[in-house]
Amino acid sequence: MISVEEAVERITGACRLMPPESVALPEAHGRVLASDAVSRRTQPPADVSAMDGYAVRAADTDSVPATLAVVGHAPAGGAFDGTVGPGQAARIFTGGPVPAGADAVVLQEDTQAEGDRVTVRETARAGQHVRRAGIDFAEGDTLLKAGERLTAPMLGLLAAMDRPWVDVRRRPRVAILATGNELVRPGEPVGPNQIVSSNSIAVKALVERYGGVGVDLGIARDDAASLRALAEGARGADVLVTIGGASVGDHDLVKRVLGDAGLEIDFWKIAVRPGKPLIFGRLGDALMLGLPGNPVSAMVCALLFLVPALRRMQGIEPVELPRATAVLGRDLPANRERRDFMRAALERRDGRLVATPFASQDSSVISLFATAGALVIRPPHAPAATAGDTVEILPMTEL
């Protein structure tokens, strides 16, 4: 068995960076930038007012009240092309360009207008309520770097930069194939010895949460012909994920059948709990990741090994999901030789994160996994731990 760290290194080392493609800005949410984003304009392009009021010369308000002649208007989207001279003011609105000669804006509520004159009741200082040209960014500024996953605020920034199209990494295509005579799809009749398949749906959701395109190939029965036929659907995919059939049982056919089809195995079995029987290799042009069949094992292994692969393919670094620390909520016995990822409740007590591993860590109990707030990470051969000890966790708040 190899370590979790070595498995991640070998999997991500085999990943190729997805090629770039150009997409319309409204379609880019969640996509990963393939190149640095450079602004095509200066924001704001000129000195503009931050408030509704009057553009004035600050020196004219040194002694208040000061009555000034209103010589023009500067609305947002328009401008007063004249000059504000001594003893003068221009009506201005938020976003309106500050006219020549003016160096401050006084608030509307600090004035009293009468016809073409306005009385200023509060002294203004130079620069007051003025947004200087380029205070946000300037034409030619690099504001977002390649490898950043685009959030909603980033899309707003790109729009302000006048970038209607954006270069992003192509989304990795992930074909997902469940195996087993015991499985039926949700909503189908369930026989006396069958269960409803849940892994494909959960893994597909995880793939798409982390930027990939999931393709559900269905459920292969426990015979070579069914597995071969459905695996053909993976042609053109970047990754083939099989679920189940990776252990040592008489019906665990994945290695043998896909081996006959050209699967080159890099490794099999990892020192991890849950999820020891994991296969990694290459089938044609696609990477192949064989996940265990138990629901918790499949999802933990997808988090640990499939998500880093997706991140590497899109140029996101670091490839592994961020870890954190928490206080242990209950005593734990010494760990054995495998790195353990224990499902745990996560709560905040007295300002501290507390992670309490569930009493049951059975890899078939999906209900606890679905409500877990974190995975408590225990190194191989870790000694017994006591409630209150600091432990490393993998938060599950982003799933």
N, C-alpha and C positions, 0 to 999 in steps of 0.2 A: 504494500500500500504506500502511496505517496502522500505527502502532506498537502493541506489545503493551499498553502502558499505556493508550493511547486505546481499544483494543478492550475491555479489561477495564472501563473506565469506562463505555463506551456499553452494554455488555451488562448490567452490574449496575445501571446507571441505568434500564434498561427493566424491571427485575424488580419485581414487586409482592410485598409481604409476605403470607405465607400466613395465613389466618384462624386463630384459636385453636380448639382443641377440648379437651375434658376427657377424660382417660384414667385408668384405674386405675393406681395407683402401680407394681405389678409389671410393667406394660406400658410404662413410661415410659423405660426404659434407652435412652440414645442420642438421645432426643427433646430438643427445644429449648424451654426455658421461655418461655411467652408473657407471663407476668406475674411480678412479684416474689413469692417464697414467704415468707410470714409465719408464724411459729410460733404454734400454738394452745395451747402449754403451756410451762411452765418445766421445765428439765432440769438437775439433778434437782429434783423439786418440794419437797424438804426437805433439811436436812443429813443425809447418809447416811455410813455407814462405808465406807471404801475397802478394809478388810481384815477377816478373821475375828479376833475377839478379845473384848475387854471395853471397854465404854464407861465412862469414869471421869471424875472431877474431877481435872484435872492436879495441882492443889495437894495432893491426897491421895497423890501419888507422889513428892513432893519428897525424901522419905527412904525409901530402899528397903533391904531388902524391906519391902513394905507389904501387910498382909493386910486385905482388904475383904469386906464381906458382899454376896453376889450376891442382888439383889432382883428380878430379872426377866430376860426374854429379848427380843431384837429381831431376829427373822429377816427375810430379804429377803421382801417381800410381806406382812409383818406388822409389828407395832410393840409396844413396851412403853409403855403409856400412863401409867405412873407417873413419879415423879421420882427421879433419882439424887441422894441427899443425901450429906452428909459421911460418909466411911468406907464408902461403898457403891459397887457396880459393877453393870452389867447385861451379861449375855452378848449378844454382837452378831455378826452375820454380814455379809459383803460385800453392800452394797446396803440393809442394814437402817437405818431411821431412827434417828438419834442421839437418845436420850431427853432430856427436859428435865433440866437440872441437870448433865449430862455435857458436857465440852468437849474430850475427847480419846478416842482409842481406842488401847489397848495390844495388841500382837500376842499371839495365842494362845501362840506359842512362848516368849514372855517372861513367862509366868505358870505357876503351879502350882495347879490346882483341887483342892479337898478338900471334898466335900459342898456346902454352901451358902456356902462361903467360897473366895476366890481370893487367892493371894499374887502380887503384882506385883514382878518382879525388876529392871525397867528403868524409870528415870524417864521420864515422858511430859511433853510440852510442850503447851500449849493449841493446839488445832487439828490435832494430830498424827493422820494417817490419817482425817481428816474431809473429805468432799467437800461444800462449802458449797452451799446451794440456789442454783440459777441459775448455777453455775460454768461450765456449758456454754452455755446460752442461756436467755432469759426469754420468757414469753408476750408476743407482739407484736413480737419481734425479726424484722427482715428478714434472712434468712440466705442466700438465693440470689436472684440478680438475673435479670430477663428477658434472654434472649439466651444464657444459659449452656446448654451441652449436658450433659445429665444423665449422670453417671458412676455406677458402682456405689456408691462411698462417698456420693455425693449422694442416691441413693435411700435409703440407710440414714439419712441425716440427715433427709430428708423424713418417713420413717416415725417417727423419734423426735419430730418436730415434730407428729405426729398428723395428717398430711396423706394420707389414703387415696386421694384423687384429686388430679390436678395438671393445670393448664392448660398445654398445649404448642401449638406451631405445627403446623398440618397439614403432613404430609410432601408435598413437591412431587411431582407425578406426571410422570414423564419417559417419553415414548414413544420407542423406539429402532428405527430402520429402516435396515437394511443394504441396499446396492444392488450389483448386478453379476451378470452371467451366469456369471462364473467361480466363484461362491461356492456351497458346499453346507454344510449343518449338520454338526456333529460326529457321526460315526457313520453318515452317509448314504454311499451309493456315490459315489466321487470319479472323475469322468471324466478323460480324458487332458489336458484343458486347464483343469482346475478346481483350486481350493484349498479347504481347510476354513476356514469363517468363524470368526474368533476375536474380532473387534472387538466385536460385540454383547454377548457374554458378559462381556468385560473392562469395557466401558463400563457395563453394567448393575450389575456388582459395585461399580464406583466410585460410581455414583449412590447405591446403597444404603449404602455405607460412609459417605457424607456426608449421610445423612438423607433421601434421596428414595426414591420407589417407582419401580422400573424396570419398564417393560412392553415386552417384545420383540415387535415387530410382524412379524418375519420378514425374508425377503430379497426385495426387489423386483428383478425382472428388468429388463434394459436395454430396456424399452419403456414408453411413456407409460401404457398402460392398467394395467400391473402396478403401476407406481409410484403412480398415482392411487388404485387400489383399496386398496393397503396403507396409504397415507397417511391414508385415511379412519379408520383405527383410532386416530389421534391425537386424535380429537374428545374433548373433556373433559380432555385433558392440559394441564399447565402449560407443558411444554417438549416440542417435537419435535426429536429428534436424528437426523439422517440421517448415514450413514457411506458415503463414496464418492460419486462422481457430482458432485463440486463443482469439478472442474478444467475444462479446455477441450477435452477429447476429444469425438469425434463421439457417444459413448455417455454423456456426462456430462449427464444430463437433469434434474437436480434443479432448477436455477434456472428452466428453461423450463417444465417440467411443473407444478411447484408455483407458479410465477408465474401460470400460467393459472388456478390454483385460488385465487389471491388472495394469494400470498406477497408481502409488502412487504419488500424487501431494504434493510437499513441499510448494510451494507458487505460487501465481498468482497475477500479477499486481505489478509494481515497480514505485516508484515516480521518473520517468525519462522522459525526452522529448528529442527526439522522442522515442517511444517504450514502453508505459505503459503496454499494454496487453501481458506480457511475462510469460510463464509457465515454471516451473522447477519441475522435479520429477524424478522418476525411473520407468522404464518399464522392468521388468525382471532383467537381469544383466546389462542393459545399463542405463546410465543417459539419461534423456530426457529434451531437451530444445526447447520450443515452441516459435519461433520468430514471431513478427508481420509480416503482409503481405506487408505493404508499403516498397518500396525498401530502402529508407534511414533509416527507423526504423529498418528493418532487419539487415542492415549492422552495424549501430551504436550499436545495442544490441549484435551482433556477436563480435564486437571489445571489448565491455565492459565485456561480460560474457562468451562467448565461448572461446576466446583467453586465458583468465586466466585459464580456465579449461584445455586447451591443454598444457599450460605451467606447471601447477601443475602435470599433468599426466606424464610429461617428466622430472620432477625434476628441472625445471628452477625456480629460485627465483630472484627477486620478481615476483609474478604471474601477476601483472598488468603491462601494457605497460608504459614506462617512460613518465612522464609529463614534461612540460617546462613552461616558462613564456614568455609573449610577451606584447607589448604595444597595447592597443585597438585602432583600426583605425577609429571608429565612435562611437557616443553616443548610449547608449542602455537604454531602460526603465527598471524599476524595474522588477525583476523576481517573479514568483508566487511560488507555493508550491513544484514543481518538479525540480530536478537538470536538468539543460538544457545543451545540447551539440549542439552548434550552428556551422553550416558549415561556414567556413571562408577562405578568401584568405590570404595567408601568403607571406610576402615579407620582404626584409631587406632594411631599410632606415637609412642612416647615422650610420650604424653599429648596429642598433637595429632591432629586429624582430617585425614586425607590423602585427597584425591579425585583419582583417576587416570582420566581419560577413556579409554574403550576406543579401540583403534586403528580399528575399524569403527564408523562412525556412520550406516550405511545404515538408512533409515527402515523397511525391511522386515524387519530382523533382530530379531524379537521375543524370541529367547532371551537376548540381552544385556540388553534392556530389563527382562526378568523378573528378572534377577539384579543389576541396578544398585542401588547404595545411594543414589545422588543424581544430580541433574542439575547439571552445572557451567554456570553462567550467564555468557555472554560478551556484553557490550554490542555494539551495532553499531560497526564500525570499531575494535574494540579492538586495540591493538598486540600484537605477539608477546609471549607470556608464557613464563616460565622456571620449571622445577620449583622449588618452594619459595616461589613467589609466593602471596599470599593471594587467594583467589577466592570469589565468592558462590556458594552452592549451594542447591538445593531438595532437602531430604532426602526420600527415598522410603520411609522406615521405617513410615509409617502407612497404606500402601496395602493 
